[in-house]
Structures are given as C-alpha cells and as structure tokens.
C-alpha cells in the first residue's frame, strides 16, 4: 500500500520533459511510481484538471531566526516552496556567543528589515555553535526542507565581537578562528558560505555589516577554508568574483544591484550577465541570483538604508532620530545629497528616480491621501522639489512615514533577457526578511502566473524546471527538484490557468504582536513535503512535527579547479 496517490494530474517533472497525464504514488517520503498506479493508498488526492510539479526551491531566504519560533515558516510553504536555503549574505544568527546575541539581533533588524522586538521576544537561543543550530533544526520539525549557509558576517562577529564592524583587519589569531569556524560548519552540514561586500548593507546605527569592511583576502581565505574543490557553494552580495571561483574550483552565486534591470542604465545589468556567461565559457562558474518580480525596498527616514551608499549619508548613518531630524532640516545636507544624486556611484540602490519612491504608510490622518503616491507625483502636483517633499514629509511625521522604493526590475522587456540568461538563477525572494511592507516569498507562483502563463516567456515545462531541478542541480541538492521514481516527494499541486499571488495584506502575528506583510497563494491546491501534506490550498496542516528535513549532505558542485581568470 502506498502512503499517498495523486490521481490524474498533468505531471510536469521539473526536468524539462513534456507534461504527461499520470498518477503519482508516494511511499516513505519518496516517489514510488508514476503512471496508472491504482488507488491502494492511505491518502488519495484527485488531481484531475490540475498540474503537479516538484516543490519550488528557494535559494535565497532569511528564515534563520523565524524557524526558532515558527516551524511552518509562513508564508513560504503556502506559496509552493518546499526547500529553502538560509544564511544568505552571511547574515545568520550562528555562531551566537551569549554576550553578542543582542548585537546580532540589532544588526538583523536593520539590514534585513526585521522587527527587533519580535526578534528579542521570539528567538529561542537553544544553540551557540553551528553544530548546536543544526541539532536544533533537526528537532524543530519545520514544514520545509532547510539548508544553511555559514555566514561571513556571523563568524566575523563571533570572533571579533563589537570590533567586527569597525576594524578592517583581523589579527592572525582572529583570522585563524574565522577559518576554523567555517571549516567546522562545512563539516557539520553547511551547504556553503554566504558573504556580502554590498555598499547597501548596513546594520544597527548605520554601521557597516561586518563582512563589508573586510579585505577581499579575508573572504578568499574563508572560501579556502570550506574544503576541497567542489565542496559547497558560495553566495555573495557583490560583483563578479571570477578569480576566486577559478582558484578554489568553487561555484559562486552573486546578488548585486548592478545586475538588476534599471531603466536609467538599461544595458548595464545584461553586461554583468554576459560577463558571467563569458567566465563560464572559461570554465569558471559564476551565476547571478535574479528576482523575477519587481524588487522593492521598505524603509523610513529613521533608517533610510537605500540612501546609505551616497557620500552625504556617510557621517550620519549612526545618528539617532533627533540628530537625523537636525541634519535633514539643514540645507547644506540637502544640497550635498542632490549633488550625489546627479552622479550616483554604480551599485547604489537609489539613483535619483523619484517616480520609484512611493509613500506606503503615512502616519498622520491628514496625510492619508498621499498613500500609494510617488514622491515625484506629489512634487509635480505641489510644484516642489522632490527631495524637499520627502524630507519635509518625514520631518512632519517624526521620520516614521512608511516608504517603498521600487528601484529595480520594474520593466518586463528589460527583465526578460536576464531571467532567460544562462548565467541567471531565479531566486532572491528574501523570504523571512523585509517584513513590514513587503512579501516576495511567492516568487515562484508569480513566475508561473506572470512569466509562464501571461507573458509566455517560458513554456510550462521549462518554467517549472527553472524553479526546481535547475536550483537543485546547481546547489548539489540530491534527490529533489524532480518528479521521478526514487526522488523525494516534494510536490506542488496547482491550477496553471489561475496560479499566482494575491495582493499584500498586513497581519500582526509576530512575537510580541509585531506586524508583517503576507501574500496568499492563488490556484494552489496542495503542497507536500517528503510526501506529507503541509498546506491544502487554504490552511496549513496541523502537525506536532513538520515533515521537513535538514539538508546536510550534498553532491559535489565542481570536480576540480579549472582555468584561472588570467588564463
């Protein structure tokens, strides 16, 4: 007897083959048969008129903290995700010496847009080392399969403490300590190393996140500490790293603002993709994680991180609210920021297009009419300078006005060549982070609805492959991302004629009552992890223990070092 049979669905196997109508049987968490398998099963699901695909694999999440209080890892499983990778950009919560835990939480609150009170109330610190964290995950019973990157900033903080964000050069002993932590984590099941050199990654009080101030030689040494060639992947928020990929025989996945479509610089992103494609032709595996959705940033002027990479903000990043208000009133600051915006540096998030900055949540009732209007629109209607509009509104509302910056990937014709590029990997949901006004965790359903059905940029077979086996293969995740006999039964049952995501909605369900933004699935009829239903299209299954597994064994992602960048 099978544990589960899904009858009569159109099976899209994740490998790019043509869809077929078939039954799929599951036994002991794996796919046991495909075809006409009968109905001898403990659970039978009618798939007639629906499509069945492997569960979506999300390579770029920040659920490191949330998993300690919420095993469902809402909202991702409801949005079709069955496997997630955490620890991206190097901003994990482990190692976590007790005296540094509040520093870790304060930095996360800023760099990943998390509710600090929720972090303080919610994180269950039953771990200190990476090994402890993996043990906690195994006992947690999450509703998704989880892989964990060991984080550059995390190990730098653990070794250097409060100096991690202010002292560029570690001592020899500190460097040895960081390398040891990375090597140990790899031996304990880390999928790879996460890091960041982004100008836009700042922590509490505007201080840079630790990895961003380090010398590149430090990152190089940590990549070397991961082990032999092909052992683990590297994820980094930075530009191309071909020399390091070549030297260590390592597959590197980059996230960078210059690789996102920006209509002010329409050819720049494609140039970065083409450079990675050229590196691949030389045998050096560089990939870009690319979002398939318009990329937005939520912020207030009390923590205006999309502006932090402009020189005018350099001396004020660590200012408190009262100090910021004094500066924002100063005409010399306004003039300096205007000068920066006339000549923005590559890689900066905000490059001066005020049509992309939207008032999301005005504080005062008399300003309610400004909601969902751009700063440019308000400036045009009132005949005022847009920077003055932004700063004056913020000052009027004690710097608490909720703002959204829609800076990248907002034009489909510019985005399509990027998501089709051989160097591109569909990812970058940031699920678990930036919770106040945003929720991009439904990227896969959006991709199926918008890019496959509505725009026709991919057929269904290729669209599903780009969300499943493509990711699994590149990250060396065995037995996931496909519907094949013997594969793990991570499955998404959906209606391809309606699949998508809802408009965002606000809920107050974080620890301590904090608010976050969620989206609901559209057209989802069931999500199964290791053969166990976790979501039925409307509600999460109530389970004492979720069926997700901790991923700690991976296939080699590179056989041996190939050509150097110079060659």
Buried (B, 14 or more C-beta within 10 A) or exposed (E): EBBBBBBBBBBBBBBBBEBEEBBBBBBEBBBBBBEEBEEEBEBBBEBEEBBBBBBBBBBBBBBBBBBBBBBBBBBBBBBBBBBBBBBBBBBBBBBBBEEBBEBBBBBBBBBBBBBBBBBBBBBEBEBBBBBBBBBBBBEBBBBBBBBBBBBBBBBBBBBBBEBBBEBEEBEEEBBBBBBEBBBBBBEBBBBBBBBBBBBBBBBBBBBBBBBBBBEEEBBBBBBBBBBEBBBBBBBBBBBBBBBBBBBBBBBBBBBBBBBBBBBEEEEBBBEBBBBBBBBBEBBBBBBBBBBBBBBBBBBBBBBBBBBBBBEBBEEBBEBEEEEBBEBBEEEEBBEBBBEBBEEBEEBBBBBBBBBBBBBBBBBEEEBEEBEEBBBBBBBBEEEEBBBBBBBBBBBBBBBBBBBBBBBBBBEBEBBBBBBBBEBBBBBBBBBBBBBBBBBBBBBBBBBBBBBBBEEEBBBBBBBBBBBBBBBBBBBBBEBBBBBBEEBBBBBBBBBBEEBBBEEBEEEEEBBEEBBBBBBBBBBBBBBBBBBBBBBBBEEBBEBEEBBBBBBBEBEBBBEEBBEBBEE
